[in-house]
Amino acid sequence: MPDQRKPVDLNQLEAMIGQAMSQLSPKLCYDLWQAVSSGALGEGGRVEAVRRGLVSQINRQRADHARRLFLSCFEPLLVHDPAVLALGPFDGMLHVADMGALYLTLLDHGLKPVADRMQEELGAAVKLAPVDMVMEGEEASVLRAELLEHAGTIADTVLASDKLTRQFLLQMNQRRNETVRTFLADFNIDPDRLHVEHVEEFLRIVKAAPALIQSLGVRRWRPSRTPDAGGEARRLLGLRDGIMRALPSNLRHPDIGMWPAFVNIHHTRNFAIAQAMLPALSPEEVEALGQFMQNSSRSYCWRLRHYWGLLASEGLERADAVADGCQEAIDGLLSIGDVMLISKWPGSTLGRRSVYSHIQELRRSAVEVAGKALADGVRGLISKPQMNEADFSCLARQIDLLYRTATLGSEDMQRNRALELWRHEVITETREAYRRCGERIPDELLLSQMVRLADVVREIGEDPSNWIFISSITLVRGATAWFGDAIRPASGKTAQQMEQLAFRAYQLALKDQTKSRLQWKDQDLTRLRNAAQSWATRHGRLLPEPLPEDDESLVIPEDAAVSEA
């Protein structure tokens, strides 16, 4: 029987493949493209159609190839941190939104014909390969040099005229408003406007780009996160020397050579690198790094203040979604404090005072802004008969973040009276909730409630072990229910703590079985011992040995590890 299939139109096939691949992630499309390009499906027109369809999906959100070419000139130094925008441009911090606005303004001043031609030339290449690979190729390298040559000529023309510089400033602020709002949408703020000195700096950066490419390349830089600050310092000093050698003499400002260090420390938050670089720095470079650390402390404090404001206005869940950035900000402030305040970074005393005041004000304001919301969260959670695991974890993270924020800095900082009052309030209410939980909570839920209440206060530095004792009928009832296979979390820290607490209650019940001082509770203790032994038989587990005679303690450990029989 003859083949009735119609001939395949390869262009139509390519479009169909692109549509089918639209449901896949860019990474999966990229992996498939690599496999096809390596010959996994053989060769031929249909294979080429598959390859082109995959490429169209990989590049589908990256259509402005000329802009991508321009940004690739600064790729190793680009950052995406919204704080860099919210607080104004930082020396050495090239934000992708700022550089995008710079490119659009250069188009308005004569770069557009060149960019349009390059867009067309690159358009053919990106039909065959992912745009990142195209940008690292020889054709892109030639086009990049030509683009920078034209952009440098425009920069010279603008810098030579005050009128043109002011006009460029006006247009760049307009363009920047368009690009920056996307990055600051979640923060509900408008960006600060640029000034003439900012425009002059951006245009000098354009002229320095060839030297940066020569020293750093065009591939996105992955700063090393090694804890070896000394080794990383030596590597960054080598990059500094390479940049300064490559720069024309009229552009050799000390700040430019320090840019790789700024970006590395910004990404790693390891300011010990700055301390390790110190012996090899000029006074101008020391001052530049000191200013960078001041700017960084401002940005970290800004992020944390925004976070606590978000928590106070929109609640725990909304704030918890962006909590990772707060952990990073706290780590950064701790590292800056070590270098600027404890090790006393040389240079301006005003710089150290600035960092000190940033941290001191943050400590106070965090409790004032978010303390009530978190205290209310604790009250709401402990009033429930059963704590939801996700809600509890969310609250515990917020409490830990607030406590870490409010205790930032060196020991010589002023006492945080607001924190002390807040902490006393939370501990008092949590301890009262523990004391009364047996009155309102079913026996099978008691142990989970007890260990979570203990975790709440442990997050703020309180030791809850003196709350727990065997003469508590609440503990005895909870442990008895646990051994009766009451409902409990399937796994995780809370489940481990509940098991350990039940075992400890059993140990103390064994110890007290011959003592007369607990005769009023003999039936309850006997019930607990019997329930534990039945549980061990059902599950094939070994119960712990009795406690030594001199051990009267009963604590809820932070990390319990119970061995299987």
C-alpha positions, 0 to 999 in steps of 0.5 A, spaced: 500 500 500 502 506 497 505 511 503 499 516 504 503 521 508 503 528 506 510 531 505 512 535 511 513 543 510 519 544 515 518 551 516 511 549 519 514 543 523 519 548 526 513 552 528 509 546 531 515 544 535 516 551 538 509 551 540 509 544 543 516 546 547 513 552 550 510 548 555 517 546 557 522 550 562 528 554 558 533 549 562 530 543 559 529 546 552 537 547 553 539 540 555 534 538 549 538 542 544 545 540 546 543 533 545 540 534 538 546 538 536 551 533 538 547 528 533 543 524 538 537 524 533 542 524 527 542 529 521 537 532 516 532 537 515 527 534 520 532 534 525 534 541 524 527 543 524 527 540 531 533 544 533 531 551 531 524 550 534 528 548 541 532 555 540 526 559 539 523 557 545 530 558 549 531 565 546 523 567 546 524 572 552 530 575 549 528 578 543 532 585 543 539 582 541 543 589 540 541 591 548 543 584 550 550 585 546 551 592 550 549 589 557 554 583 555 560 588 555 559 589 563 556 582 564 561 580 570 559 587 574 552 587 573 547 586 579 540 585 580 539 587 588 533 592 588 536 596 594 542 598 589 536 602 585 532 604 591 538 608 595 541 611 588 547 608 584 553 605 588 560 606 586 562 600 583 555 597 583 552 596 575 545 595 576 542 591 570 536 596 570 541 602 570 545 600 564 539 598 560 537 605 561 543 608 559 543 603 553 536 606 551 539 613 552 545 612 548 540 610 542 536 617 543 543 620 542 545 617 535 547 609 537 540 607 534 542 606 527 548 601 529 544 598 534 539 596 528 544 593 524 547 589 529 540 587 531 539 584 524 545 581 524 545 577 530 537 575 529 540 570 524 545 567 529 540 566 534 536 562 530 541 557 530 544 557 537 542 560 544 543 567 545 548 566 551 552 562 546 552 567 540 554 573 545 560 569 547 562 567 539 567 571 534 561 575 531 559 578 537 566 580 539 567 584 533 560 587 533 561 588 541 567 592 539 564 596 534 558 598 538 563 600 544 567 604 539 560 608 537 558 609 544 565 611 546 564 617 541 557 619 543 560 619 551 566 624 549 561 628 545 556 628 551 561 629 556 564 635 552 558 639 553 554 641 559 548 642 555 548 635 552 550 632 559 544 635 562 539 633 556 542 626 557 541 626 564 533 628 563 533 623 558 536 617 562 532 619 568 526 618 564 528 612 561 530 609 568 523 610 571 521 605 565 526 600 567 527 601 574 519 600 576 519 593 574 525 592 579 521 596 585 514 594 584 514 589 590 517 595 594 512 600 592 517 606 592 519 610 586 527 610 585 531 616 586 533 621 580 540 621 577 544 627 578 549 630 573 555 626 576 552 619 576 551 621 568 558 622 568 560 616 571 556 612 567 559 615 560 566 614 563 564 606 564 562 606 557 569 608 555 572 603 560 568 597 557 574 595 553 579 594 559 573 591 563 572 586 557 580 584 556 580 583 564 574 580 566 571 577 559 563 577 558 561 571 561 556 572 567 561 572 573 560 567 578 564 570 585 567 565 589 564 563 595 570 560 598 571 561 606 578 563 604 578 570 604 586 571 603 586 567 597 580 570 594 583 577 596 589 575 592 585 573 586 581 580 586 588 584 587 590 580 581 584 582 577 585 590 579 592 590 577 589 587 570 584 592 569 588 598 571 594 596 566 588 595 561 585 602 562 587 608 558 591 613 563 585 618 563 581 613 566 585 610 571 581 612 577 582 607 583 575 605 584 574 602 577 580 597 579 576 595 585 569 594 582 571 586 581 572 586 589 565 590 590 561 585 586 564 579 589 563 582 596 556 584 594 554 577 592 558 573 598 557 578 603 564 576 606 567 582 608 573 579 611 575 579 604 576 587 604 580 586 611 585 581 607 586 586 601 587 591 606 595 591 606 595 591 598 591 597 598 592 605 596 589 610 601 584 611 595 582 604 595 581 604 602 577 609 602 573 606 596 572 600 600 570 603 606 565 607 602 562 601 599 561 598 606 557 604 608 553 603 602 552 596 603 550 597 610 545 602 608 542 597 603 542 591 608 538 596 613 533 598 608 532 591 606 530 589 613 526 595 615 522 594 608 521 587 611 519 588 618 514 594 615 511 588 610 510 584 616 506 589 620 502 591 614 501 585 610 502 579 615 506 573 617 505 569 610 506 575 605 513 577 609 515 570 610 515 569 602 521 574 602 525 572 608 531 569 605 533 576 603 533 578 610 537 572 612 542 575 607 542 582 610 543 580 617 549 576 615 552 582 611 551 586 617 554 581 621 560 581 617 561 589 616 560 589 623 566 585 624 570 589 619 568 596 620 567 596 628 570 590 631 577 590 627 576 598 626 577 599 618 582 605 617 580 611 614 574 616 616 571 615 623 565 618 620 564 612 616 565 607 622 560 612 626 555 611 620 555 604 620 554 604 627 548 608 627 545 604 621 545 598 625 543 601 632 537 604 629 535 598 625 535 594 632 530 599 635 526 600 629 525 592 628 522 591 634 517 597 634 515 596 627 514 588 627 514 586 635 506 587 636 505 583 629 509 578 632 507 578 639 499 577 636 502 572 632 504 568 638 498 569 641 494 567 635 498 561 634 498 558 642 490 559 643 489 554 637 488 547 640 492 544 635 498 548 632 499 547 624 506 545 622 507 550 617 504 556 621 508 554 626 514 554 622 513 561 619 512 564 626 518 561 628 522 564 622 519 571 623 521 570 631 528 568 629 529 574 624 527 579 629 531 577 635 537 576 630 536 583 627 534 586 634 541 583 637 545 585 631 552 589 632 558 589 637 557 588 645 558 595 646 552 597 643 546 600 647 541 596 650 535 594 646 530 596 651 524 595 646 527 588 645 527 586 652 520 588 654 518 585 647 521 578 649 519 578 657 512 579 654 512 573 649 516 569 654 510 570 659 504 569 655 508 563 652 509 560 659 502 561 661 499 558 655 504 552 656 501 552 664 494 552 662 494 547 655 492 541 659 485 545 661 483 546 653 487 541 649 486 533 648 491 529 651 493 526 644 495 533 642 499 535 648 506 533 647 506 537 640 503 543 643 509 543 649 515 542 644 512 547 639 511 552 645 518 551 647 521 552 640 517 559 640 521 561 646 528 558 644 528 562 638 529 568 643 534 565 647 530 563 653 531 556 656 524 552 657 527 546 661 525 549 667 518 549 665 518 541 664 517 536 670 514 530 672 509 532 677 506 535 671 499 532 670 499 535 663 506 532 661 504 525 664 497 525 660 501 527 654 506 522 654 501 516 656 497 519 650 503 519 645 505 511 647 498 510 645 499 512 638 496 518 638 496 523 632 503 526 631 507 529 626 509 523 621 517 526 621 521 532 622 524 536 628 517 536 632 516 529 631 523 527 634 522 532 640 515 529 642 518 522 642 524 524 646 520 528 651 515 522 651 521 517 653 524 522 658 517 522 662 517 515 662 524 515 665 522 519 670 516 515 671 520 509 672 525 513 677 519 515 681 515 509 682 518 507 689 517 514 691 512 516 696 512 524 694 508 523 688 503 518 691 497 522 689 499 520 682 501 513 682 495 511 678 497 516 672 504 514 673 503 506 672 498 508 666 504 511 663 509 506 664 504 500 662 503 505 655 510 505 654 511 498 655 506 496 650 508 501 645 515 498 645 512 491 644 508 493 638 513 497 635 519 492 636 523 498 640 527 499 646 525 503 651 531 508 655 534 505 661 532 509 668 535 515 669 541 516 674 539 517 681 542 524 681 538 526 675 532 530 676 532 534 669 527 534 664 529 538 658 526 538 651 532 538 646 533 542 640 535 536 636 533 529 638 536 523 635 533 517 638 536 510 636 532 504 633 532 498 636 
